[in-house]
Amino acid sequence: MADRYLTNEDLEARFSALDAFLVAHQSLWRPAPFTERELSWERTHPKLSAWLRCRSLAEADAQHTTPHELNAPAPFGEWASQALQLAALGPLPSQQIHAVSNRLSVDVPGRKWTQIQAFAGHLAFQHAPSHWLDWCAGKGHLGRVLAGKESRLTALEHDPQLVADGQALSERHGLIEASHIQQDVLQADVLRHLGHDTTPVALHACGDLHTTLIQHACTANVPALAVAPCCYNRTNATVYVPFSQRGKASALQLDRKDLGLPMTETVTAGQRVRQQRDQSMARRLAFDLLQRRLRGVDAYLPTPSLDTCWLKQPLSAFCAHLAECKGIELPPQIDWQALETAGWERLAEVRNLELVRGLFRRPLEMWLLLDRALLLSEHGYRVNIGTFCPPDVTPRNVMLLAERDD
Ligand SMILES: C[S@@+](CC[C@H](N)C(=O)[O-])C[C@H]1O[C@@H](n2cnc3c(N)ncnc32)[C@H](O)[C@@H]1O
């Protein structure tokens, strides 16, 4: 059966199944192989561990976006099929968008324009909105596509330059009913923009930005809203406080680091960016091996992020700088060549061990989405959750559509 999108009737059951799965397998997805040299599950599954640790970096990377397809020793396949089944999600019904003037795409980067069209093409509300509220709008490209010349548009954005650019673009395109307003959406006075006639939309509003919208929407009783969340870990809360009653009853306790797991899928980075990221990680892992040895403490030591120009320096200079930052004295004789090799070997191990965590990226994201959806449903909204574009357009391709029943 083809994957289908979820409706109100599915929310509770899917959330409970995901919750049980995530709680039962915490030891598989919580510890990060980058910071821990040995993971607790490796002792209980030595065959799987040894198999993963022997594979190359290229082999790991080839499977990064499809870890469930890996033909690894048991019980990997069992975890993979459960994860796949629990995270299954089909596309939302699509709808015709009113003829969008190609002129509107001017100044919009190609991938962003594709995302905007896909988002707009899946906003199938029963009642046509008359006043769109583009939440964290940037220049308001999405809002302009939705409002066209027929409906009102209010675009909220805190960066004054983007507000001014957005207003100028709306005027250039003849959208007289558009107002771009400078507003920090995390301030309480944002509530004045939410009312019985406004339909908020948020495309890729990070962490607290989209959860604030969902909570305010419930309070203000907006007729409908659509949110495509991203960056769940961009939150001021150090510990995740679930939004829904069902979420609050869960035994799952998530911190900011856990909330970063859904974002560890990288599909959009180009070749050069990937090479830089690999080199930087291999070097950090090399430094990690060194600092453990020198300190005589087998524990990860967080280090500050460095500008990419440091990658052009030899490993010895890179490590000397980090050592200085952490107050570690380097001995004169270090085999830098051997350390460089060891760093790359560690990176291959880390990426392969990450494939186990990779199985849980989407289930955890679904759990977080369902917690938001259940809050809306508890407030009388009919909620649909589904994809609005394929993952190669954006890995954050899930949209939550909510409309009041009445
Ligand atoms: C990832 S961008 C998304 C922009 C737009 N929705 C899109 O898809 O092109 C997030 C936007 O939120 C804005 N933003 C960040 N924090 C904000 C805040 N506290 N209040 C209002 N806007 C904010 C940023 O300036 C940025 O334009």
Ligand as a Chemical Component Dictionary entry (heavy atoms), coordinates in Angstrom:
data_LIG
# 
_chem_comp.id                   LIG 
_chem_comp.type                 NON-POLYMER 
_chem_comp.pdbx_formal_charge   0 
_chem_comp.three_letter_code    LIG 
# 
loop_
_chem_comp_atom.comp_id 
_chem_comp_atom.atom_id 
_chem_comp_atom.alt_atom_id 
_chem_comp_atom.type_symbol 
_chem_comp_atom.charge 
_chem_comp_atom.model_Cartn_x 
_chem_comp_atom.model_Cartn_y 
_chem_comp_atom.model_Cartn_z 
_chem_comp_atom.pdbx_ordinal 
LIG C1  C1  C 0  14.614 30.023 7.403  1  
LIG S1  S1  S 1  14.043 31.659 7.114  2  
LIG C2  C2  C 0  12.511 31.328 6.334  3  
LIG C3  C3  C 0  12.045 32.495 5.505  4  
LIG C4  C4  C 0  10.823 32.221 4.633  5  
LIG N1  N1  N 0  9.709  31.692 5.383  6  
LIG C5  C5  C 0  11.199 31.281 3.522  7  
LIG O1  O1  O 0  10.859 30.117 3.551  8  
LIG O2  O2  O -1 11.870 31.754 2.609  9  
LIG C6  C6  C 0  13.578 32.196 8.691  10 
LIG C7  C7  C 0  13.239 33.673 8.773  11 
LIG O3  O3  O 0  12.827 33.970 10.104 12 
LIG C8  C8  C 0  13.305 35.254 10.450 13 
LIG N2  N2  N 0  13.316 35.333 11.917 14 
LIG C9  C9  C 0  14.205 34.780 12.763 15 
LIG N3  N3  N 0  13.875 35.047 14.031 16 
LIG C10 C10 C 0  12.740 35.808 13.999 17 
LIG C11 C11 C 0  11.926 36.387 15.004 18 
LIG N4  N4  N 0  12.218 36.225 16.291 19 
LIG N5  N5  N 0  10.842 37.073 14.608 20 
LIG C12 C12 C 0  10.553 37.225 13.287 21 
LIG N6  N6  N 0  11.294 36.704 12.307 22 
LIG C13 C13 C 0  12.381 35.985 12.642 23 
LIG C14 C14 C 0  14.663 35.304 9.806  24 
LIG O4  O4  O 0  15.116 36.639 9.657  25 
LIG C15 C15 C 0  14.384 34.617 8.468  26 
LIG O5  O5  O 0  13.987 35.541 7.485  27 
# 
loop_
_chem_comp_bond.comp_id 
_chem_comp_bond.atom_id_1 
_chem_comp_bond.atom_id_2 
_chem_comp_bond.value_order 
_chem_comp_bond.pdbx_ordinal 
LIG C1  S1  SING 1  
LIG S1  C2  SING 2  
LIG S1  C6  SING 3  
LIG C2  C3  SING 4  
LIG C3  C4  SING 5  
LIG C4  N1  SING 6  
LIG C4  C5  SING 7  
LIG C5  O1  DOUB 8  
LIG C5  O2  SING 9  
LIG C6  C7  SING 10 
LIG C7  O3  SING 11 
LIG C7  C15 SING 12 
LIG O3  C8  SING 13 
LIG C8  N2  SING 14 
LIG C8  C14 SING 15 
LIG N2  C9  SING 16 
LIG N2  C13 SING 17 
LIG C9  N3  DOUB 18 
LIG N3  C10 SING 19 
LIG C10 C11 SING 20 
LIG C10 C13 DOUB 21 
LIG C11 N4  SING 22 
LIG C11 N5  DOUB 23 
LIG N5  C12 SING 24 
LIG C12 N6  DOUB 25 
LIG N6  C13 SING 26 
LIG C14 O4  SING 27 
LIG C14 C15 SING 28 
LIG C15 O5  SING 29 
# 
